[in-house]
């Protein structure tokens, strides 16, 4: 997925305005218009700019993302751990018997979800921070029925999503004194890089190991897997 061609220039303009310490008196008319726009809100939160970006909306904080990820279900697994147990196989080889031959037994980007409930919860929390600490792509976009989605990805294209249902209340009915929407965010699951014939192969990938890079670049080139779970 790529940003719009104008993203770099627009982001530079937003950064210049944010770094200004002289108030608004010296700003041009164009700068004042930008500062009052939904685009300014979007880019000031460090989000990517694409054709599908939900401009003017505010992403959840890391604490909000973590708290929804850590909610326990009735059997004692966190939401994140449960999602991981259902998703981890997607980064393993198409033919597991060949793993030892091609990759010395490595388990793929997501690792292997096994162990007790407490072990699964602990390992899924490590996975959460592995992604958060290596994010190179953050964006907000809309799904049908007024569902706002916050998506983060690492360089290789793997990531996580959260959603916020904006259909239940009228605009402005659940906003705090700072103008922030207080409707709850929900952990939606993990996401994969786009691959050819993804549905046919169950979104399993050739073995891809985690990157050691901690880059915070805003541009990552991969397709938007809007049809994944």
Secondary structure, DSSP 8 states (H G I E B T S, - for coil): ----TTHHHHHHHHHHHHH--STTTT--HHHHHHHTSHHHHHHHTT----TTB-TT-----HHHHHHHHT-B-TTS-BHHHHHHHHHGGGGS-SSGGGHHHHHTT---TT----S-HHHHHHHHHHHHHHHHTTEEEEEEEEETTTEEEEEEEETTS-EEEEEEE-SSS-TTTTB-TTS-B-S-EEEEEEE----TTTTTTTT--S-----------S-------TT--
